[in-house]
Amino acid sequence: MVAYLLWFFLNPALIAFLSNYISEESLQIVETCKEFLFFACMAIAIFFRTKQQARKMSHLQKQYYNLFDRNPTPMGIVDINTLQFLAVNKASTLNYGYSFKEFLSLTLTDLQLQDEAGVLQSERHNQGGDNEKVKKMRHRKKNGEIILTEVSLSEIIFKNKKCSLLLLKDITEIVKAREEKKLAEEEKIKQQNFTAYILENFPVDVAIFDKNHRYILLNKTAVRNDDMRKWMIGKDDFEYFALKGTDMSIARKRRELFTKAIAGQSEEWIDEHIVDGKLKYVLRKFYPYYEDGQLKHVYGYGMDITALKKAQMQRDEYVKQLEKIAFTTSHKIRQPLCNLQGLIPLLEMEKSESGELKNIINCMQNSINNMDEFTRDLAAKLHEYKQNLYLTETI
């Protein structure tokens, strides 16, 4: 802009125009000094322009320095050949514990563990240039603490020297968190696999239903046929029993109990089935499961209690037989006991004759023999019933 104005005012056409208004001497002075005046003005303009650019550069350098020094990530500048530290920011001193002066006496290798010196695992950034690298290494702080550091290296010019700008990112906690997360996920997978294994091989029928009494999950104990088990997912008992051509009374009973279960109470009952011509008893239960106060699923399980039921029935029968034996015993033993009780007063009479005493003794002996015979008979009957009970359990 200054050059344009000077060119305009010192243009020969403008000087010719001015010759009509100024003297010849003044015109010669203008002609003589116009080049000097042009260069002088240009020099002044360049000077101020340079000064302005210098201020801008100084401002930019200060901004760059602030970005370097105040960056929360530890940063440093090292000689590209010797790896000697030439500058570090405050975050580096805080993280590593060295002062600025101590850092300038160290090299990047001094921070590494001795057994890792010269052995760095590196990879290039896909989004960086060819001179930009990332290296992972273990560093030792001034206090001896070992940290895992991700070091980013970029070539720069610092104090007219080719150097490397370092970003010393402490990733110890990040890696630790990742490892803990990985271990937690692995443990979760193991637990899920273990739970799935237990569920599939648990010797009890297990089923999970949605709110509409449709199957969400069935284990192998509940339905051993894989194709049938897959078919039942999303179906209810009415569809299942219709496929089997079975009486719907069981399905209706289950639906009634399921309706009570989703109302908030667990329901327990016993199903009776004929399997291979034999009566089978299964204890079943519906248990509602809630999340955040909302019904999520209904769990169901069934346990084969046929053996237990038969044992209970046999026990009831055994108790009934014992009650009969006890009733019979109470009547048969009562008579000889009463006889013995009646004879005791007679023995106590002082005037009893010897013949009468002999009869009394004979009577007592007969009563004792009867009691002994009945006792043996009772023991034999109990043993016979016990053997019959064992034989029934093994059939």
C-alpha positions in Angstrom: 0.0 0.0 0.0 2.9 2.4 0.9 4.7 1.5 -2.4 1.5 2.2 -4.3 1.1 5.6 -2.7 4.7 6.5 -3.4 4.4 5.4 -7.0 1.3 7.6 -7.3 2.9 10.7 -5.9 6.3 10.3 -7.7 4.8 9.4 -11.1 6.3 11.5 -14.0 2.8 12.4 -15.2 2.1 13.8 -11.7 5.4 15.8 -11.7 4.6 17.2 -15.2 1.2 18.3 -13.8 2.9 19.9 -10.8 5.3 21.9 -13.1 2.4 24.2 -13.9 2.2 25.2 -10.3 5.8 25.1 -8.9 9.0 26.8 -9.9 11.7 25.1 -12.1 14.1 25.0 -9.2 11.6 23.2 -6.9 10.8 20.8 -9.8 14.5 19.9 -10.2 14.7 19.2 -6.4 11.8 16.9 -6.6 13.3 15.1 -9.7 16.6 14.7 -7.9 15.2 13.4 -4.5 12.3 11.3 -5.8 14.3 8.1 -5.9 15.9 8.7 -2.5 12.6 9.5 -1.1 11.1 6.4 -2.5 13.7 4.1 -1.1 13.7 5.9 2.3 10.0 5.5 2.6 10.2 1.9 1.5 12.9 1.2 4.1 10.8 2.8 6.8 7.8 0.8 5.8 9.9 -2.4 5.8 11.3 -1.6 9.2 7.9 -1.2 10.8 6.6 -4.2 9.0 9.5 -6.3 10.2 9.0 -5.1 13.7 5.4 -6.0 13.5 6.2 -9.5 12.3 8.8 -9.8 15.0 6.2 -9.0 17.6 3.8 -11.6 16.1 6.6 -14.2 16.1 7.4 -13.4 19.7 3.8 -13.8 20.6 3.5 -17.1 18.7 6.7 -18.3 20.3 5.2 -17.5 23.7 2.0 -19.3 22.8 4.0 -22.3 21.7 6.0 -22.3 24.8 2.9 -22.1 26.9 1.4 -25.0 25.0 4.6 -26.9 25.7 5.2 -25.9 29.3 1.6 -25.9 30.5 0.6 -29.1 28.7 -0.7 -31.6 31.3 1.1 -34.4 29.4 4.8 -34.7 30.3 6.8 -33.5 27.3 10.5 -33.1 26.5 12.9 -32.2 23.8 16.0 -34.4 23.3 18.9 -34.4 20.9 18.1 -36.7 18.1 21.5 -38.4 18.2 22.4 -38.5 21.9 18.8 -38.5 23.4 20.1 -35.8 25.8 17.2 -33.8 27.3 17.4 -30.1 26.1 14.0 -29.0 27.6 11.1 -30.5 29.6 7.8 -29.1 30.8 6.4 -28.8 34.3 4.3 -32.0 33.9 7.5 -34.0 33.4 9.1 -32.7 36.6 5.9 -33.5 38.5 5.5 -36.9 37.1 9.1 -38.1 37.3 10.2 -36.2 40.4 13.3 -34.7 38.8 13.9 -30.9 38.7 14.5 -29.0 35.5 18.2 -28.9 36.2 18.3 -32.7 36.9 16.4 -33.5 33.8 18.9 -31.6 31.6 21.7 -33.9 32.9 19.7 -37.0 31.9 19.1 -38.9 28.6 16.0 -40.7 27.6 17.9 -44.0 28.2 18.6 -43.0 31.8 14.8 -43.2 32.4 14.6 -46.7 31.0 15.0 -49.9 33.0 18.5 -51.4 32.6 17.3 -54.6 31.1 15.2 -52.7 28.5 17.8 -50.3 27.4 18.0 -50.2 23.6 15.1 -52.7 23.3 11.9 -50.7 22.5 8.6 -52.0 21.1 7.5 -49.4 18.6 4.8 -48.9 15.9 4.2 -46.1 13.5 1.1 -43.9 13.7 -1.1 -44.4 10.6 -2.1 -40.8 10.8 1.4 -39.4 11.5 4.3 -38.8 9.2 7.2 -41.1 8.5 9.2 -39.5 11.3 6.5 -39.9 13.9 6.7 -43.0 16.1 5.2 -44.4 19.3 7.2 -46.5 21.6 6.1 -48.2 24.8 8.7 -48.6 27.5 9.0 -48.9 31.3 10.5 -45.9 33.1 11.8 -45.5 36.6 10.9 -42.3 38.5 13.3 -40.6 40.8 11.7 -42.4 43.8 12.3 -45.8 42.1 8.6 -46.3 41.1 8.2 -48.1 37.8 5.7 -46.8 35.3 4.6 -47.8 31.8 5.1 -44.9 29.4 3.9 -44.3 25.9 6.5 -42.2 24.2 5.6 -40.3 21.0 8.6 -39.0 19.0 8.4 -36.3 16.4 11.3 -34.6 14.6 11.6 -30.8 15.1 14.2 -28.1 14.9 15.1 -26.7 18.3 17.9 -24.0 18.7 19.0 -24.7 15.1 19.4 -28.4 15.8 17.5 -31.5 14.7 15.8 -32.8 17.8 12.9 -35.0 18.8 9.8 -33.8 20.6 8.7 -36.3 23.2 5.3 -36.9 24.7 5.8 -39.0 27.8 2.3 -40.3 28.5 2.0 -42.3 31.7 -0.3 -45.2 30.8 0.3 -47.3 33.9 -3.2 -46.8 35.4 -4.8 -47.1 31.9 -3.0 -50.4 31.2 -3.8 -51.6 34.7 -7.5 -50.7 34.3 -7.5 -52.5 30.9 -5.9 -55.6 32.4 -8.4 -55.6 35.3 -11.2 -55.1 32.9 -9.9 -58.0 30.7 -9.5 -60.2 33.7 -13.0 -59.3 34.9 -14.4 -60.0 31.4 -12.6 -63.4 31.3 -13.8 -64.2 34.8 -17.4 -63.2 33.8 -17.2 -65.5 30.7 -15.9 -68.3 32.9 -18.7 -67.7 35.3 -21.2 -67.6 32.5 -19.8 -70.8 31.0 -19.8 -72.5 34.4 -23.4 -71.3 35.1 -24.5 -72.5 31.6 -22.8 -75.9 32.2 -24.4 -76.3 35.7 -27.8 -75.2 34.3 -27.6 -77.7 31.4 -26.4 -80.6 33.5 -28.4 -79.9 36.7 -30.5 -83.0 37.5 -33.6 -80.8 37.9 -36.0 -79.5 35.3 -35.3 -75.7 34.9 -37.3 -73.4 32.7 -37.6 -69.6 32.4 -40.9 -68.0 31.2 -41.9 -64.5 30.0 -44.9 -62.7 31.4 -47.2 -64.5 29.0 -46.1 -68.0 30.2 -44.0 -68.6 27.1 -40.8 -70.5 27.4 -37.6 -68.4 27.2 -35.1 -71.2 28.3 -35.2 -74.9 29.0 -32.3 -77.1 30.2 -31.6 -80.5 28.9 -33.0 -82.2 32.0 -36.4 -80.7 31.3 -36.4 -81.6 27.6 -33.6 -83.9 26.4 -34.5 -83.7 22.7 -32.6 -80.7 21.3 -35.0 -80.2 18.4 -38.0 -80.3 20.7 -36.3 -77.9 23.2 -35.6 -75.4 20.4 -39.2 -75.7 19.1 -40.6 -75.0 22.6 -38.8 -71.6 22.9 -41.6 -69.0 22.4 -44.3 -71.5 22.9 -46.5 -72.2 26.0 -47.8 -75.4 27.6 -51.0 -75.4 25.6 -49.1 -75.6 22.4 -46.7 -78.2 23.8 -49.5 -80.5 25.0 -51.5 -80.0 21.8 -48.4 -81.2 19.9 -48.1 -84.2 22.1 -51.9 -84.9 22.0 -52.0 -84.9 25.8 -55.0 -83.9 28.0 -55.0 -80.2 28.5 -55.9 -80.4 32.2 -52.3 -80.2 33.2 -51.8 -77.1 31.0 -54.9 -75.4 32.5 -53.6 -76.2 36.0 -50.2 -74.8 35.3 -51.7 -71.6 33.7 -53.8 -71.1 36.8 -50.7 -71.4 39.1 -48.7 -69.2 36.8 -51.3 -66.5 37.0 -51.0 -66.6 40.8 -47.2 -66.5 40.5 -47.0 -63.4 38.4 -49.3 -61.8 41.0 -46.3 -61.9 43.4 -46.3 -65.2 45.1 -44.4 -68.5 44.4 -46.5 -71.5 43.7 -45.6 -75.2 44.4 -47.4 -78.3 43.3 -46.9 -82.0 42.3 -47.5 -83.2 38.8 -48.4 -86.9 38.2 -47.5 -88.5 34.9 -47.5 -92.0 33.5 -44.1 -92.7 32.0 -43.4 -96.1 30.4 -46.4 -97.5 32.2 -45.2 -96.3 35.6 -46.6 -93.5 37.7 -44.1 -90.6 38.1 -44.3 -87.7 40.6 -42.6 -84.3 39.9 -42.5 -81.5 42.4 -42.7 -78.2 40.5 -42.5 -74.5 41.5 -43.1 -71.1 39.9 -40.9 -68.3 41.3 -41.4 -64.7 40.0 -38.2 -62.6 39.5 -38.3 -58.8 39.7 -35.9 -56.0 38.6 -36.5 -52.5 39.8 -39.9 -53.5 41.1 -41.0 -54.8 37.7 -41.7 -58.5 36.9 -38.8 -59.6 34.6 -39.2 -63.4 34.3 -40.8 -66.4 36.1 -38.5 -69.2 37.0 -39.8 -72.7 37.1 -38.2 -75.9 38.3 -39.3 -79.5 38.6 -37.8 -82.3 40.7 -38.5 -86.0 40.2 -39.7 -87.1 43.7 -41.1 -90.5 42.6 -38.7 -92.5 44.8 -39.4 -90.1 47.7 -43.1 -90.3 47.1 -43.0 -94.1 47.1 -40.9 -94.1 50.2 -43.4 -91.8 51.9 -46.3 -94.1 50.9 -44.4 -97.2 52.1 -43.6 -95.3 55.4 -47.3 -94.5 55.8 -48.2 -98.1 55.2 -45.6 -99.2 57.7 -47.0 -96.8 60.3 -50.5 -98.1 59.6 -49.3 -101.7 60.1 -47.5 -100.8 63.3 -50.7 -99.2 64.6 -52.6 -102.4 63.9 -49.9 -104.4 65.6 -49.8 -102.0 68.6 -53.6 -102.3 68.9 -53.5 -106.1 68.8 -50.6 -106.2 71.2 -52.3 -104.0 73.7 -55.3 -106.4 73.9 -53.4 -109.7 73.9 -50.9 -108.7 76.5 -53.5 -107.0 78.7 -55.2 -110.3 79.6 -52.1 -112.2 80.9 -51.1 -109.1 82.7 -54.4 -108.8 84.4 -54.1 -112.5 85.4 -50.7 -111.9 87.0 -52.0 -108.8 88.7 -54.9 -110.8 90.2 -52.6 -113.6 91.4 -50.3 -111.3 93.3 -52.8 -110.5 96.1 -53.4 -114.2 96.6 -49.7 -114.8 97.1 -49.7 -112.1 99.7 -52.3 -113.9 101.8 -50.7 -115.6 104.8 -53.3 -118.4 105.1 -53.0 -119.7 101.7 -52.7 -123.5 101.6 -49.9 -125.3 99.9 -52.3 -126.8 97.2 -53.7 -123.5 96.4 -50.2 -121.9 96.2 -49.2 -124.6 93.7 -52.2 -123.8 91.5 -51.4 -120.1 91.7 -47.8 -120.8 90.7 -49.0 -122.9 87.8 -51.3 -120.2 86.6 -48.6 -117.6 86.8 -46.3 -119.9 84.8 -48.9 -120.3 82.1 -49.4 -116.6 81.9 -45.7 -116.0 81.5 -45.4 -118.7 78.8 -48.3 -117.1 76.9 -46.6 -113.7 77.1 -43.3 -115.1 75.9 -45.0 -117.0 73.0 -46.9 -113.8 72.0 -43.7 -111.8 72.2 -41.9 -114.2 69.9 -44.8 -114.2 67.5 -44.8 -110.4 67.5 -41.1 -110.2 66.7 -41.5 -112.7 63.8 -44.3 -110.7 62.3 -42.4 -107.5 62.5 -39.4 -109.1 60.8 -41.6 -110.6 58.1 -43.1 -107.2 57.4 -39.7 -105.5 57.3 -38.5 -108.0 54.7 -41.6 -107.4 52.6 -41.0 -103.6 52.8 -37.4 -104.0 51.6 -38.5 -106.3 48.8 -41.1 -103.6 47.7 -38.5 -100.9 47.6 -36.2 -102.9 45.2 -39.0 -103.6 42.7 
